[in-house]
Amino acid sequence: MKAKVAINGYGTIGKRVADAVAAQDDMEIVGVVKTRPSFEARIAKEKGYDIYTPSEENIAEFKKSKIDVSGTLNELLGKVDIVVDATPGGMGEEYKKLYQKHGVKAIWQGGEDHELTGFSFNSEANYQDALGRDFARVVSCNTTGLVRVLYPLETVFGVKKARVTLMRRAADPNDIKTGPINSLIPDPIKLPSHHGPDVNSILHDIDITTMAVKTSTTLMHLHAINVELKQECSEADVQGIFEKRPRIRLVSSKDRIKSTAEAMEYAKDLGRPRGDMWENVVWKDSIAINKGELYFFQAIHQESDVVPENVDAIRALLEIEKDGAKSIRKTNKALGMN
Ligand SMILES: NC(=O)c1ccc[n+]([C@@H]2O[C@H](COP(=O)([O-])OP(=O)(O)OC[C@H]3O[C@@H](n4cnc5c(N)ncnc54)[C@H](OP(=O)(O)O)[C@@H]3O)[C@@H](O)[C@H]2O)c1
């Protein structure tokens, strides 16, 4: 029997997770929750997803737009095993009570604090610890990207100290309200930024400090990473470790991928839905060992890197698959990540 999944919050992350869940053979979408009728609601219907609303009050607007609604979130929660909550950050506490009332497991996103669930998830780093839990938080796009590279480095060489500068995209491409359009914003100005402690919500013992700058772009984040390793290694050793990871895509400037713009074009040419790049894009020719320290650049597609992690989190919480590596392989294969 397929696991029954609800998506509450059908925006940038929610709609992508819905499609990724629908692509798996061991889970299905029972319904998605929309607050307002929109082109996304119409397309959701065309894809065969039933639409539910947070409350009765929202239904009239859908009726006016002639979009069928199957019921409210309350009713949907009576039909599912698990809900992926991709509502705007900060709504977690309110919905947690409702999910608890219905005895439904839930997965939140990086906009919520670690404390909401007491457990933050990354497929490679702590799948085993997620097995059978009621609640989990898939960490943010940036934290997911950092954990994907720091976990193998820690496992193989040991990390003495990581220092990361994150050049963050200011807004998602569909966001017409958020700036800046001509500025670089140290964000936060008070250092270090929260990204280091967020990595520690999964990799508890890694010594990491981070700083972040908001930049006038919508495409991707760019990380400049510097790591002191406990064990000596070569650039080829690091490349070899990254090559074997299931969600790291090594690229080269020699292939004329020299920017986030070209990395996004690459994702489109790969035929990815919505032009998504689920993997970390690591420039192999940026990998350098200088005075015993490792340096490299990676780009993170904020709209999509957390999507496969949500699918694995569903399998772990529902204990559909006990082996994290198998779940990762299954998710990747179903999505066509090769
Ligand atoms: N975007 C990213 O880059 C990114 C990356 C990683 C993690 N995250 C995290 O993922 C979560 C969702 O972010 P997002 O970027 O997907 O946000 P988003 O694009 O704004 O989507 C959120 C959706 O939630 C819906 N919503 C609003 N109020 C709701 C309510 N009361 N009940 C149910 N649904 C409601 C809205 O749906 P309607 O359209 O129906 O109004 C909206 O489409 C946040 O925690 C965020 O921090 C975001």
Ligand as a Chemical Component Dictionary entry (heavy atoms), coordinates in Angstrom:
data_LIG
# 
_chem_comp.id                   LIG 
_chem_comp.type                 NON-POLYMER 
_chem_comp.pdbx_formal_charge   0 
_chem_comp.three_letter_code    LIG 
# 
loop_
_chem_comp_atom.comp_id 
_chem_comp_atom.atom_id 
_chem_comp_atom.alt_atom_id 
_chem_comp_atom.type_symbol 
_chem_comp_atom.charge 
_chem_comp_atom.model_Cartn_x 
_chem_comp_atom.model_Cartn_y 
_chem_comp_atom.model_Cartn_z 
_chem_comp_atom.pdbx_ordinal 
LIG N1  N1  N 0  11.764 29.218 -1.263 1  
LIG C1  C1  C 0  12.898 28.809 -0.802 2  
LIG O1  O1  O 0  13.932 29.184 -1.300 3  
LIG C2  C2  C 0  12.954 27.853 0.357  4  
LIG C3  C3  C 0  14.016 26.946 0.413  5  
LIG C4  C4  C 0  14.062 26.023 1.464  6  
LIG C5  C5  C 0  13.105 26.065 2.448  7  
LIG N2  N2  N 1  12.095 26.994 2.378  8  
LIG C6  C6  C 0  11.112 26.971 3.452  9  
LIG O2  O2  O 0  9.937  26.309 2.976  10 
LIG C7  C7  C 0  8.781  26.864 3.602  11 
LIG C8  C8  C 0  7.843  27.355 2.524  12 
LIG O3  O3  O 0  8.518  28.352 1.782  13 
LIG P1  P1  P 0  8.128  28.690 0.283  14 
LIG O4  O4  O 0  9.274  29.430 -0.290 15 
LIG O5  O5  O -1 7.621  27.489 -0.424 16 
LIG O6  O6  O 0  6.959  29.716 0.522  17 
LIG P2  P2  P 0  5.875  30.216 -0.527 18 
LIG O7  O7  O 0  6.358  30.070 -1.919 19 
LIG O8  O8  O 0  5.424  31.538 -0.056 20 
LIG O9  O9  O 0  4.718  29.153 -0.336 21 
LIG C9  C9  C 0  4.006  29.062 0.857  22 
LIG C10 C10 C 0  2.596  28.693 0.504  23 
LIG O10 O10 O 0  1.894  28.548 1.727  24 
LIG C11 C11 C 0  0.560  28.896 1.488  25 
LIG N3  N3  N 0  -0.063 29.405 2.715  26 
LIG C12 C12 C 0  -0.048 30.654 3.220  27 
LIG N4  N4  N 0  -0.727 30.695 4.356  28 
LIG C13 C13 C 0  -1.205 29.432 4.570  29 
LIG C14 C14 C 0  -2.008 28.837 5.569  30 
LIG N5  N5  N 0  -2.473 29.534 6.595  31 
LIG N6  N6  N 0  -2.284 27.523 5.463  32 
LIG C15 C15 C 0  -1.846 26.786 4.435  33 
LIG N7  N7  N 0  -1.094 27.315 3.450  34 
LIG C16 C16 C 0  -0.780 28.619 3.529  35 
LIG C17 C17 C 0  0.544  29.879 0.345  36 
LIG O11 O11 O 0  -0.411 29.329 -0.509 37 
LIG P3  P3  P 0  -1.416 30.142 -1.407 38 
LIG O12 O12 O 0  -0.695 30.322 -2.698 39 
LIG O13 O13 O 0  -2.574 29.260 -1.486 40 
LIG O14 O14 O 0  -1.720 31.430 -0.706 41 
LIG C18 C18 C 0  1.897  29.772 -0.290 42 
LIG O15 O15 O 0  1.833  29.355 -1.640 43 
LIG C19 C19 C 0  9.303  27.941 4.560  44 
LIG O16 O16 O 0  9.539  27.348 5.816  45 
LIG C20 C20 C 0  10.638 28.326 3.932  46 
LIG O17 O17 O 0  11.516 28.906 4.843  47 
LIG C21 C21 C 0  11.982 27.855 1.346  48 
# 
loop_
_chem_comp_bond.comp_id 
_chem_comp_bond.atom_id_1 
_chem_comp_bond.atom_id_2 
_chem_comp_bond.value_order 
_chem_comp_bond.pdbx_ordinal 
LIG N1  C1  SING 1  
LIG C1  O1  DOUB 2  
LIG C1  C2  SING 3  
LIG C2  C3  SING 4  
LIG C2  C21 DOUB 5  
LIG C3  C4  DOUB 6  
LIG C4  C5  SING 7  
LIG C5  N2  DOUB 8  
LIG N2  C6  SING 9  
LIG N2  C21 SING 10 
LIG C6  O2  SING 11 
LIG C6  C20 SING 12 
LIG O2  C7  SING 13 
LIG C7  C8  SING 14 
LIG C7  C19 SING 15 
LIG C8  O3  SING 16 
LIG O3  P1  SING 17 
LIG P1  O4  DOUB 18 
LIG P1  O5  SING 19 
LIG P1  O6  SING 20 
LIG O6  P2  SING 21 
LIG P2  O7  DOUB 22 
LIG P2  O8  SING 23 
LIG P2  O9  SING 24 
LIG O9  C9  SING 25 
LIG C9  C10 SING 26 
LIG C10 O10 SING 27 
LIG C10 C18 SING 28 
LIG O10 C11 SING 29 
LIG C11 N3  SING 30 
LIG C11 C17 SING 31 
LIG N3  C12 SING 32 
LIG N3  C16 SING 33 
LIG C12 N4  DOUB 34 
LIG N4  C13 SING 35 
LIG C13 C14 SING 36 
LIG C13 C16 DOUB 37 
LIG C14 N5  SING 38 
LIG C14 N6  DOUB 39 
LIG N6  C15 SING 40 
LIG C15 N7  DOUB 41 
LIG N7  C16 SING 42 
LIG C17 O11 SING 43 
LIG C17 C18 SING 44 
LIG O11 P3  SING 45 
LIG P3  O12 DOUB 46 
LIG P3  O13 SING 47 
LIG P3  O14 SING 48 
LIG C18 O15 SING 49 
LIG C19 O16 SING 50 
LIG C19 C20 SING 51 
LIG C20 O17 SING 52 
# 
